Amino acid sequence: MIKKASKGGKYTLKVVGIIAEFNPFHNGHKYLIQEAKKKTNADFVVVLMSGSFTQNGNVAIYDKFKRAKAAIEEGVDLVIELPTLYSVSSGEYFATGSIDLLNKLNIIDYVFFGSESGNINDISDIANVELINKEEILKLTKEEMKKGITYAKAHENALKSYLTPSQIKELQKPNNILAIEYLKALKKTNSKIIPYTVKRKGNSISDTNIEKEENFTSATSIREYIMLKKDLKILKKYVPDSMYENAFLHQENGKYQMIFSVCILPEYRGHGYAREMVKEYVEKRKNDVDGFILTCKDHLIPFYESCGFRFKGVSKSVHGNAKWNDMVIDCRGEI
């Protein structure tokens, strides 16, 4: 439980809130958490996270427990499930419900979110204009919809009477749209929570193509890769090690067998059982897969070489802030 300590009648601990889906958790989310701590200097991070269903109405690609566990392992202190009523709603109701819950927690000092703008003042100006002219904008939106266009386009057209072209351009970006809804919700509830934003890294949230140049890519592109059963090894670049512990890249019918651990009870060690167990397992599975992969520390390289594995190089994994080595058995000459 997070308790705010007080000293001389003033709170000494600060809490930052993050609203997210983490569908799935990736490097962009890890960056968001790091920036939230750095920019607000908060002592604790609380995440309000969608559960089994997400804003687009789909089932989350990984269950809420795995996603919450990844968040905790990457620096979050508490994950609270956002009720489905809000998690599947439009941006306005998603934001309103989320901010309302953060207000009611009565421990949140800041709310932190990503945006394409990265400038809290710029998007706050847009939020203010929308709130001040709410009734007039709604009326114009209804008139525009009579032309047979979508609500989103009608709303954008209505706003052209109140916003500059550059502001309209900012409204066409998905993270900015949600950020503005958060700000509107804060203002409507007279919230004491202070908003912060950070500029989004990588490709657009709706982009289905993997970003090749950076270590950041959209959750949409990751889900696309998983659902189409493409070569999931490429995703290792974009997903923290914590997701691998949740068997993130597991494919039941995948071409390569990953061995995570070889464990022998202390009283049975020193008799060669581990080597025989690994070699027997490889023998039984070699006709079903294209190869075997594992990572190990330096002192275990000779052991795995004696089991038939080949040293491929230092791994990109930095799990536990340790150095790891990639070891492979190539059954088809492809590794």
C-alpha positions in Angstrom: 0.0 0.0 0.0 1.2 3.5 -0.8 1.0 5.8 2.1 2.0 9.4 2.0 4.2 10.4 4.8 3.8 13.8 6.2 6.3 16.2 7.8 5.2 19.4 9.4 1.8 19.0 8.0 3.1 18.7 4.4 3.4 15.6 2.2 6.9 14.6 1.5 6.3 11.8 -1.0 5.0 12.3 -4.5 3.0 10.0 -6.7 2.7 10.1 -10.5 -0.1 8.4 -12.3 0.0 6.8 -15.8 -3.0 5.7 -17.8 -2.2 2.9 -20.3 -3.2 -0.3 -22.1 0.3 -1.9 -22.3 -1.0 -4.1 -25.2 1.6 -5.4 -25.1 4.2 -3.8 -22.9 7.1 -2.5 -25.0 10.2 -0.2 -24.9 8.0 2.9 -25.4 6.2 2.1 -22.2 9.4 1.6 -20.4 10.6 4.9 -21.6 7.4 6.6 -20.5 7.8 5.2 -17.0 11.4 6.4 -16.8 10.6 9.9 -18.0 7.6 10.1 -15.6 10.0 9.5 -12.7 12.6 11.8 -14.0 10.4 14.8 -15.0 8.2 14.7 -11.9 10.7 13.5 -9.4 7.9 11.3 -8.0 8.6 8.6 -5.4 5.9 6.2 -6.7 4.4 5.3 -10.0 0.8 4.2 -10.1 -0.6 2.8 -13.4 -4.3 2.7 -14.3 -4.3 -0.1 -16.9 -7.0 -1.6 -19.2 -7.8 -5.2 -18.3 -8.9 -7.9 -20.7 -10.5 -5.5 -23.2 -9.0 -2.4 -24.9 -10.2 0.9 -26.3 -10.7 -0.5 -29.8 -13.0 -3.2 -28.4 -10.6 -6.1 -29.0 -9.4 -8.6 -26.4 -5.9 -7.7 -25.2 -3.2 -9.8 -26.9 -1.7 -10.8 -23.5 -3.6 -11.2 -20.3 -3.8 -8.4 -17.8 -1.6 -10.2 -15.2 1.3 -10.6 -17.6 1.1 -7.0 -18.7 0.8 -5.8 -15.1 3.8 -8.0 -14.1 5.9 -6.5 -16.9 5.0 -3.0 -15.7 6.0 -3.8 -12.1 9.3 -5.2 -13.2 10.1 -2.1 -15.2 9.6 0.4 -12.3 5.8 0.7 -11.6 4.8 0.4 -7.9 1.1 -0.3 -8.3 -1.2 -1.4 -11.2 -4.9 -0.8 -10.9 -7.3 -2.2 -13.4 -9.4 0.4 -15.4 -13.0 -0.8 -15.5 -14.1 -2.2 -18.8 -16.9 0.4 -19.0 -14.1 3.0 -19.6 -11.4 0.8 -21.3 -13.6 0.1 -24.3 -15.1 3.6 -24.6 -14.2 6.5 -27.0 -11.3 8.7 -26.2 -13.4 11.2 -24.3 -15.0 8.7 -22.0 -11.8 6.7 -21.6 -10.0 9.8 -20.4 -12.9 11.1 -18.3 -13.3 7.8 -16.5 -9.5 7.4 -16.0 -9.0 10.9 -14.6 -12.1 10.5 -12.3 -10.5 7.3 -10.8 -7.1 9.0 -10.4 -8.9 11.9 -8.6 -10.7 9.5 -6.3 -7.5 7.7 -5.3 -6.6 10.9 -3.5 -2.8 10.1 -3.6 -2.0 11.2 -7.2 0.1 14.4 -7.6 0.8 14.2 -11.3 -0.5 12.4 -14.4 2.0 11.6 -17.1 1.3 10.7 -20.7 2.9 10.6 -24.1 1.9 12.9 -27.1 3.2 13.7 -30.5 3.4 17.3 -29.5 5.5 16.9 -26.4 4.5 20.4 -25.3 2.0 20.6 -22.5 1.2 24.3 -23.1 0.4 23.8 -26.7 -2.1 20.9 -26.2 -3.5 22.7 -23.1 -4.4 25.7 -25.2 -6.4 23.4 -27.5 -8.1 21.8 -24.6 -9.1 25.3 -23.2 -10.6 26.4 -26.6 -12.7 23.2 -26.8 -14.0 23.6 -23.3 -14.8 27.3 -23.6 -16.6 26.9 -26.9 -18.1 23.5 -26.1 -21.8 24.3 -27.0 -21.0 26.2 -30.2 -18.5 23.5 -31.4 -21.1 20.7 -30.7 -23.8 22.6 -32.7 -21.4 23.1 -35.6 -20.4 19.4 -35.5 -24.0 18.3 -35.8 -24.4 20.6 -38.8 -21.4 19.1 -40.4 -22.6 15.5 -39.8 -25.7 16.3 -41.9 -23.3 16.3 -44.9 -22.8 12.6 -44.3 -19.3 12.7 -43.0 -18.0 10.9 -39.9 -18.2 12.4 -36.4 -14.4 12.8 -36.2 -14.2 14.7 -39.5 -17.3 16.8 -38.6 -15.7 17.7 -35.2 -12.5 18.7 -37.0 -14.3 20.9 -39.4 -16.2 22.6 -36.5 -13.0 23.3 -34.7 -11.6 25.1 -37.8 -13.6 28.2 -36.7 -11.7 28.3 -33.3 -8.2 26.8 -33.9 -5.3 27.7 -36.1 -4.2 25.4 -39.0 -1.2 24.3 -37.0 -3.5 23.4 -34.0 -5.8 21.5 -36.3 -2.8 19.5 -37.6 -1.9 18.6 -34.0 -5.5 17.3 -33.5 -5.0 14.8 -36.3 -2.5 12.9 -34.2 -3.9 10.1 -32.0 -1.8 10.6 -28.9 -2.4 14.3 -29.0 -6.2 13.6 -29.2 -6.1 11.5 -26.0 -3.8 13.9 -24.3 -6.2 16.8 -24.9 -9.1 14.6 -23.5 -7.0 14.0 -20.3 -6.5 17.8 -20.0 -10.2 18.5 -20.6 -11.1 15.9 -17.9 -8.7 17.5 -15.4 -10.2 20.9 -16.0 -13.8 19.8 -15.9 -13.2 18.1 -12.5 -11.2 21.0 -11.1 -8.5 18.4 -10.4 -5.4 19.2 -8.4 -3.4 16.7 -10.4 -0.7 18.3 -12.4 -0.3 17.1 -16.0 3.0 16.3 -17.7 3.7 15.0 -21.2 6.7 13.6 -23.1 7.1 13.5 -26.9 6.3 10.1 -28.3 9.2 8.1 -29.8 9.1 5.8 -32.8 6.4 5.4 -35.4 2.7 6.4 -35.1 0.5 4.5 -32.6 -1.6 3.3 -35.6 1.3 2.3 -37.8 1.4 -1.5 -38.5 4.9 -1.4 -39.8 7.8 -2.2 -37.5 10.1 0.9 -37.0 13.5 -0.1 -38.4 15.6 2.8 -37.2 14.9 2.9 -33.5 14.3 0.6 -30.5 10.8 1.9 -30.3 7.8 0.8 -32.3 4.0 0.9 -31.9 2.0 -1.6 -30.0 -0.1 -1.9 -33.1 2.9 -3.1 -35.2 3.9 -5.6 -32.5 0.4 -7.0 -32.3 0.4 -7.3 -36.1 3.6 -9.3 -36.1 2.3 -11.6 -33.4 -1.1 -12.2 -35.1 0.4 -12.8 -38.5 3.0 -15.2 -37.0 5.9 -13.4 -38.7 9.5 -13.9 -37.5 9.0 -12.8 -33.9 12.8 -12.7 -33.2 12.8 -9.1 -34.6 10.5 -8.1 -31.7 13.3 -8.7 -29.2 14.6 -5.2 -30.2 11.4 -3.5 -29.1 10.4 -5.4 -26.0 12.0 -5.4 -22.5 13.5 -8.5 -21.0 10.6 -8.7 -18.5 8.2 -9.7 -21.3 10.4 -12.7 -22.1 10.0 -14.0 -18.6 6.3 -14.0 -19.4 7.0 -16.2 -22.5 6.2 -13.2 -24.7 7.7 -14.8 -27.8 6.4 -18.3 -27.3 4.9 -19.9 -30.4 3.5 -23.3 -29.8 4.4 -24.3 -33.4 7.5 -22.1 -33.7 10.6 -23.3 -35.7 13.1 -22.9 -32.8 13.1 -24.3 -29.3 14.2 -21.9 -26.6 15.6 -23.5 -23.5 15.2 -21.1 -20.5 16.7 -23.1 -17.7 18.4 -26.4 -16.9 17.9 -27.2 -13.2 19.3 -30.1 -11.1 18.7 -30.6 -7.4 21.8 -30.0 -5.4 22.1 -33.6 -4.2 22.2 -34.8 -7.8 24.7 -32.4 -9.2 28.2 -33.5 -10.3 27.1 -36.8 -11.9 26.6 -35.6 -15.5 22.8 -35.7 -15.3 22.3 -32.2 -16.7 24.4 -33.0 -19.8 22.6 -36.2 -20.4 19.2 -34.5 -19.9 20.0 -31.7 -22.4 21.4 -34.1 -25.0 18.4 -36.5 -24.6 15.9 -33.6 -25.0 17.7 -32.4 -28.1 17.7 -35.9 -29.6 14.0 -36.3 -29.0 13.1 -32.9 -30.4 15.6 -32.4 -33.3 13.2 -33.7 -36.0 10.4 -31.3 -34.9 12.3 -28.0 -34.9 14.9 -26.2 -36.9 17.2 -25.5 -34.0 17.7 -24.9 -30.3 18.5 -21.6 -28.7 19.6 -20.5 -25.1 21.5 -17.8 -23.3 24.0 -18.5 -20.6 26.8 -16.8 -18.6 30.5 -17.1 -19.4 31.3 -20.0 -17.1 28.6 -22.2 -18.6 29.8 -21.9 -22.2 32.0 -25.0 -22.0 29.1 -27.0 -20.5 26.7 -26.2 -23.2 29.3 -26.8 -25.9 29.7 -30.3 -24.5 26.0 -30.7 -25.0 26.4 -29.8 -28.7 25.6 -26.1 -28.6 27.7 -23.6 -30.5 28.7 -20.2 -29.2 27.1 -17.5 -31.4 28.2 -14.3 -29.6 27.3 -12.0 -26.8 23.6 -11.7 -26.4 21.7 -8.4 -26.7 19.8 -9.4 -23.5 20.9 -7.4 -20.4 18.5 -9.2 -18.1 19.5 -8.7 -14.4 22.2 -6.2 -15.6 24.3 -9.2 -16.5 26.3 -10.3 -19.6 24.7 -13.2 -21.5 25.9 -15.3 -24.4 23.8 -16.8 -27.2 24.2 -20.5 -27.7 22.7 -22.5 -30.6 22.2 -25.9 -32.1 21.5 -25.6 -35.8 19.4 -28.5 -37.2 18.8 -27.1 -40.6 21.8 -24.9 -41.4 19.8 -21.6 -41.0 21.2 -20.1 -37.7 
